[in-house]
Each structure stands twice: as structure tokens, then as C-alpha cells.
Amino acid sequence: MIALIQRVTQASVCVADQTIGEIGPGLLVLLGVEQGDDQAKATKLCEKVIKYRIFADQQGKTNLNVQQAGGSLLVVSQFTLVADTDKGLRPGFSKGASPEQANHLYEYFVSACRDRGMPTETGEFAADMQVSLVNDGPMTFWLQV
């Protein structure tokens, strides 16, 4: 399971010209689910995302996590994160989980974040989404479990 996280000052996701999720300061989490991923991996990744210290403290050091900084999450499913790009000029998606399994683990990940007290907005699984963000820093990290 992969999370590409971006520290943002704001982010939103639209489907069919309707905003369905938006946050102020926090993390945009692009989530990819691979074959073999399970709830244990989703829980572990959730904990890592929430506890990852990439927000500045009062001394300007990146010592705070998103909860400590008072931020929110915007979680968007993104199957392209699991693409195989080793050969050729076209990505392969054979490493990705089935749509049913990916959706189940996406929903589980979102619930796990909310259960830990994180204000969490979402995109829409398998929809054509337009994601807007202001990357703060810029700070972008690839987390994988």
C-alpha cells in the first residue's frame, strides 16, 4: 500500500464540476492499493501518515505531525501509484488490487484515519476527479508499507 503525501495549505477534489472534498492546511493523501494489501497494512500506513512529522514547530523545525499541527486529511484513491513503469513507454497495472479490494481498503483507510480523530475528507473511488492543491514547501513524501 502506497501513500503519496503532500503538505498543503489547501486542497480540494471535484467530480463533475462539484467539490466533494476540501481542506485547509493539512495533508493531501494519494492512496494506491496493491495486490496482497490488507487491513493490517492499511492500519500501519494510516498510523504512519498521521504521525509523520513534516509540520513546523514554533522554532521552525519539522517536528510536528498533522494532528499536532491542527491539520486535516484529504484522501484520494489513485491506482496509478501502483503502476509498473520498468519497461516500455506505457504503464502496466497488473500489480494493482482488484477494484473491489482497492475500494474496500480505501474505505478502511479513511475510517481508520477518522477513528483516530483526524478530520478527513475524501474523493470518490474510481471517479474522474480533478484535484487542486497548494503544496506547502513544497513537501511531498512517498510512504509505503
N, C-alpha and C positions, 0 to 999 in steps of 0.2 A: 504494500500500500504506500502511496506516494502523496505527499502534500507539498505543493509549491506555495510557500507563504510569502506575502508581500506586506511590509508595514505600510499602512496608508493613512492619510489624513481624512480621506473619504473614499467610498466605493459604492457602486450600485450595479444591479443587474436588471435588464429589461427583457421581456418576452412580448412579441407583437406590439411594440411601442408602449407597453405598460411596465412601469417599475414594479418589480415584485419583491425586491430586497435592497436595502441600502443601509449603510453605516457611516458614522463619522470616524474618528480616529480608532484604529484597531488593525486587524489583520484580514486581508483577502486570502482565503484558503482555496486553492485549486486542488481538487482531490481526485486522484486516479486509483482505480481498484484493479489489481492484477489477479490472475488465476491463483488459487491457493490462499488468498487472503481470507481472514475470518474475523470474528468479533474480538478475539484477543488482540489481533494486530490493530484493529480499529481503535480499541481502547488504549493501547500503548501509543498510537500515533496521536490520539486526542490529548493524552496527558503531555506528550512532547510539545505539541503545538501550543497548548495553553501555558506551559511552564517555560517555553523558550524565551530567554532573556535578551530582547532586542529593542527595548524601550529605555530611554534615558532617565536616570535618576536626577536628583537635584544638583549633582556635581557634573552632569552631562555624560556620565558613564552608562553604557548599555547594561544595566544591572537589573532592570525590571522586566517582568513578563506582562502579557497583555492584560491579565486580571489586575495586577498591581498598578498598572498604568491607567486603569479605568476604561479600557477599550472594549470593542465588540469584535465579533467574527462575522464575516460574510463567506459562507461555504458554497462553492460552485463545483459541481461534478465536471471533470474534464478527462475523458477517456484517452485523449491524445497524449497525456503524460506517460502512458504505458506503452507507447509506440516503439517498435523495433526500427531503429534508424541506422543499423550497422551496415546494411547492404543497399546498393542502388540509390535511386533518387525518388523513391516513393515509400512512405512509412508502411509498416506492417502492424497489424493489431492482434495477432494471434496470442500475445501474452495477456491481453485484457480479459477480465472476468466476463461472464455472460451478462447481458443486460439485467436479468433478474437478480443475480447475485450482486452485481455492482450497485444496483438501486437499493437492495436490502442493506448493504454495508454503508452506503452513503447515508441513508436514513438513520442507521445505527450510530454512525459517527456524529451526526448532528444532534441526536438525542443524548449521546454521551457528553457532548460539549454543554448542552443545556442543563443536564443533570448536575454538572459541576459549577453551575451558577453563571455560566458565560452567556451574555446576551448574544444570540446567534440568529442571523438572517440567512436565507438560502436563495439559490437559484432554483431552476426547475429541471429535474433529471431528464436527460435526453432531449431537451428543448433546444431550439436555435436561440441562443442568448447573446445579448450584447452587454459586455461587461465594461464598465468605466471605472477608472481609479486614478487617484493621485498618489503615486508611490512616494513615500516619505523617506528621503535619504539620498538616493534610492537604496532600499534594503529588500533583498529577495533571497530566500533560502530554500534549498531542496531538502526535505526531510523524508526519509524512507525507513520503513520497518519491515 
